[in-house]
Amino acid sequence: MIISHKHKFIFLKTRKTASSSLEMALSKICGQDDIISLMFEDDEKKKIELGLPSMQNTLVPFKYYNDIDKARLLLKWKRQQFYDHSTAKDVKEYVSSEVWNTYFKFAFDRNPFDKMVSLYYWRGGDKKYKSINAFLKSGVLESIRSFDLYSIHGIVAVDKLYKFEEMDAALSDISKQLNLSEPLQLPQYKAKAGIRKVRDYKEILDEDSIRLIEIAFAREIKYLQYQY
């Protein structure tokens, strides 16, 4: 997750959408006052290796604290902070109305059928689970949905929701939106890359698995007009 005051944008990080690679590309253009969330350990190491800015300015200023935040601070001395998958609701609450209303807010999502197959192999695939259907019924569907990250009260809150499948066009559009002198490019390093044995999700999903995904990702499918 990045809030850039230098380029006036808010990037909300979703799951299994190349968001770690996107965060690396965006962090390259960030200034010292910009907010950059902490990534997974391996990704943070790679950022340092590439000479990119690491986590910075993630603590939420006290002036944005609500009563619950203040109580948590008194009881546990725990500061609120921006984190890897901060939601649109959280970000809106912890920045000024000027920042929220004027900065370019964007996120990515992905065909949920393809996303779940990718996640299946990343988390062990056939070696760990009897089948993808068993994997989908393990509770993973609840943790991987992204709609609530970029929406508030069921309404999409970003200015632009890009498709993972249209990455090149998205990078070009983001570069234009931010008036960058050079177009954004993803690093050669593929963050959290795994071994995927089946490339076409239609080769592995049975009817019950398709139904489970359609139910869990109904909002994403409808908004982005994805089809099986």
C-alpha positions as CSV (number, residue, x, y, z in Angstrom):
1,M,0.0,0.0,0.0
2,I,1.4,3.4,-0.9
3,I,0.2,6.9,-0.4
4,S,2.3,9.3,-2.4
5,H,2.2,13.0,-1.7
6,K,4.9,13.5,-4.3
7,H,2.8,12.2,-7.1
8,K,-0.6,12.5,-5.4
9,F,-1.8,8.9,-5.6
10,I,-3.1,6.1,-3.3
11,F,-2.4,2.5,-4.3
12,L,-4.4,-0.1,-2.5
13,K,-2.8,-3.5,-2.6
14,T,-4.9,-6.5,-3.3
15,R,-4.1,-10.2,-3.3
16,K,-2.7,-12.4,-6.1
17,T,-2.7,-9.5,-8.6
18,A,1.0,-8.8,-9.0
19,S,0.5,-6.1,-6.3
20,S,3.9,-6.7,-4.7
21,S,5.6,-6.2,-8.1
22,L,3.5,-3.1,-8.6
23,E,4.4,-1.8,-5.2
24,M,8.1,-2.1,-6.0
25,A,7.6,-0.3,-9.3
26,L,5.7,2.5,-7.6
27,S,8.0,2.8,-4.6
28,K,10.8,3.7,-7.1
29,I,9.1,7.0,-7.8
30,C,8.2,7.8,-4.2
31,G,9.6,10.7,-2.1
32,Q,10.8,10.7,1.5
33,D,7.4,11.9,2.8
34,D,5.4,9.2,1.1
35,I,3.8,6.3,2.9
36,I,5.0,2.9,1.9
37,S,3.8,-0.2,3.8
38,L,5.8,-3.1,5.0
39,M,6.0,-6.1,2.5
40,F,6.8,-9.7,3.2
41,E,10.3,-10.4,4.3
42,D,11.6,-11.8,1.0
43,D,10.1,-8.9,-0.9
44,E,11.6,-6.3,1.5
45,K,15.0,-7.9,1.0
46,K,14.5,-7.8,-2.8
47,K,13.6,-4.1,-2.6
48,I,16.8,-3.3,-0.7
49,E,18.8,-5.3,-3.2
50,L,17.2,-3.3,-6.0
51,G,17.9,0.0,-4.2
52,L,14.2,0.8,-3.7
53,P,12.7,2.5,-0.7
54,S,11.6,0.2,2.1
55,M,8.8,0.7,4.6
56,Q,8.4,4.3,5.7
57,N,6.0,6.8,7.4
58,T,3.4,4.1,8.2
59,L,2.4,5.4,11.7
60,V,-1.0,7.1,11.6
61,P,-0.9,10.7,12.9
62,F,-2.6,11.1,16.3
63,K,-5.0,13.7,14.9
64,Y,-6.8,11.1,12.9
65,Y,-7.4,8.7,15.9
66,N,-11.0,7.8,16.7
67,D,-12.2,6.8,20.2
68,I,-11.3,3.1,19.6
69,D,-7.8,4.0,18.5
70,K,-7.3,6.2,21.6
71,A,-8.5,3.4,23.9
72,R,-6.2,0.9,22.2
73,L,-3.3,3.3,22.7
74,L,-4.0,3.7,26.4
75,L,-4.6,0.0,27.1
76,K,-1.9,-1.5,24.9
77,W,0.2,1.4,23.8
78,K,-0.3,0.3,20.3
79,R,-0.1,2.8,17.5
80,Q,-2.3,2.6,14.5
81,Q,-0.5,2.2,11.2
82,F,-0.9,1.7,7.5
83,Y,-0.2,-1.9,6.5
84,D,0.2,-4.0,3.4
85,H,-3.4,-4.5,2.7
86,S,-5.0,-1.5,4.3
87,T,-8.6,-1.0,3.1
88,A,-10.0,2.0,1.4
89,K,-12.2,2.5,4.5
90,D,-9.1,2.7,6.7
91,V,-7.1,4.9,4.4
92,K,-10.0,7.4,4.1
93,E,-10.3,7.5,7.9
94,Y,-6.6,8.2,8.4
95,V,-5.9,10.8,5.8
96,S,-7.2,14.3,5.3
97,S,-10.4,14.8,3.2
98,E,-8.2,16.8,0.7
99,V,-5.9,13.9,0.2
100,W,-8.7,11.4,-0.2
101,N,-10.7,13.5,-2.5
102,T,-7.9,14.8,-4.8
103,Y,-5.4,12.0,-5.0
104,F,-5.7,9.4,-7.8
105,K,-6.9,6.2,-6.0
106,F,-6.4,2.9,-7.8
107,A,-6.2,-0.9,-7.3
108,F,-6.1,-4.1,-9.3
109,D,-8.2,-7.2,-9.4
110,R,-8.1,-10.5,-11.3
111,N,-10.4,-13.1,-12.8
112,P,-11.3,-15.0,-9.7
113,F,-11.2,-18.4,-11.4
114,D,-7.7,-17.8,-12.5
115,K,-6.8,-16.2,-9.2
116,M,-7.9,-19.3,-7.2
117,V,-6.0,-21.7,-9.4
118,S,-2.9,-19.6,-9.1
119,L,-3.3,-19.5,-5.3
120,Y,-3.9,-23.2,-5.2
121,Y,-0.5,-24.0,-6.7
122,W,1.3,-21.3,-4.8
123,R,0.1,-22.8,-1.5
124,G,1.1,-26.3,-2.3
125,G,-1.3,-27.6,-4.9
126,D,-1.7,-31.3,-5.3
127,K,1.0,-32.1,-2.8
128,K,-0.8,-30.4,0.0
129,Y,-4.5,-30.8,-0.9
130,K,-6.4,-33.7,-2.4
131,S,-8.0,-31.4,-5.0
132,I,-8.7,-27.8,-5.7
133,N,-12.2,-28.4,-4.5
134,A,-10.9,-29.4,-1.1
135,F,-8.7,-26.3,-1.1
136,L,-11.6,-24.0,-1.9
137,K,-13.6,-25.6,1.0
138,S,-10.7,-25.1,3.4
139,G,-11.8,-21.5,4.2
140,V,-9.4,-19.8,1.8
141,L,-12.2,-18.1,-0.1
142,E,-12.9,-15.8,2.8
143,S,-9.3,-14.6,3.1
144,I,-8.5,-13.9,-0.6
145,R,-11.4,-11.8,-1.7
146,S,-10.4,-8.2,-2.6
147,F,-13.7,-6.4,-3.0
148,D,-13.8,-5.2,0.6
149,L,-10.2,-3.8,0.2
150,Y,-11.1,-1.3,-2.5
151,S,-14.8,-0.6,-1.6
152,I,-16.6,1.2,1.2
153,H,-20.0,0.0,2.3
154,G,-20.2,-2.1,-0.8
155,I,-19.4,0.7,-3.2
156,V,-16.1,0.8,-5.1
157,A,-14.1,3.7,-3.6
158,V,-11.2,3.9,-6.0
159,D,-11.0,6.1,-9.0
160,K,-9.8,3.3,-11.2
161,L,-10.0,-0.5,-10.8
162,Y,-7.6,-2.1,-13.2
163,K,-7.7,-5.7,-14.5
164,F,-4.6,-7.9,-13.8
165,E,-5.1,-9.3,-17.3
166,E,-4.6,-5.9,-18.9
167,M,-1.4,-5.0,-17.1
168,D,0.4,-3.3,-19.9
169,A,-2.4,-1.0,-20.7
170,A,-2.9,-0.3,-17.0
171,L,0.7,0.6,-16.5
172,S,0.6,3.0,-19.4
173,D,-2.6,4.6,-18.1
174,I,-1.2,5.0,-14.6
175,S,1.9,6.6,-16.0
176,K,-0.2,9.1,-17.8
177,Q,-2.5,9.8,-14.8
178,L,0.6,10.6,-12.7
179,N,2.4,12.6,-15.4
180,L,5.5,10.5,-15.1
181,S,8.5,11.3,-17.2
182,E,9.2,7.6,-17.8
183,P,6.5,4.8,-18.0
184,L,6.2,2.5,-15.1
185,Q,7.8,-0.9,-15.5
186,L,7.4,-4.0,-13.3
187,P,10.7,-5.3,-11.9
188,Q,12.0,-8.5,-13.5
189,Y,11.8,-10.1,-10.1
190,K,8.4,-11.8,-9.7
191,A,7.3,-11.4,-6.2
192,K,5.9,-14.5,-4.6
193,A,6.2,-16.4,-7.8
194,G,5.2,-20.1,-7.4
195,I,5.0,-23.2,-9.5
196,R,1.8,-23.5,-11.5
197,K,1.3,-26.8,-13.2
198,V,-1.9,-26.0,-15.0
199,R,-2.1,-22.7,-16.9
200,D,-5.7,-22.8,-18.1
201,Y,-8.0,-22.7,-15.1
202,K,-10.7,-24.5,-17.1
203,E,-8.6,-27.7,-17.1
204,I,-8.8,-28.1,-13.3
205,L,-12.0,-26.5,-12.0
206,D,-15.1,-28.9,-11.7
207,E,-18.7,-27.7,-11.5
208,D,-18.8,-27.5,-7.7
209,S,-15.5,-25.5,-7.7
210,I,-16.9,-23.1,-10.3
211,R,-20.0,-22.6,-8.2
212,L,-18.1,-21.9,-5.0
213,I,-16.0,-19.3,-6.8
214,E,-19.0,-17.6,-8.4
215,I,-20.7,-17.3,-5.0
216,A,-17.6,-16.0,-3.2
217,F,-16.6,-13.5,-5.9
218,A,-20.1,-12.5,-7.1
219,R,-19.4,-8.7,-6.6
220,E,-16.0,-8.8,-8.4
221,I,-17.5,-10.8,-11.3
222,K,-20.4,-8.5,-11.7
223,Y,-18.4,-5.2,-11.4
224,L,-15.5,-6.2,-13.7
225,Q,-17.7,-8.4,-16.0
226,Y,-15.6,-11.5,-15.6
227,Q,-16.8,-14.8,-17.1
228,Y,-15.8,-18.4,-16.6
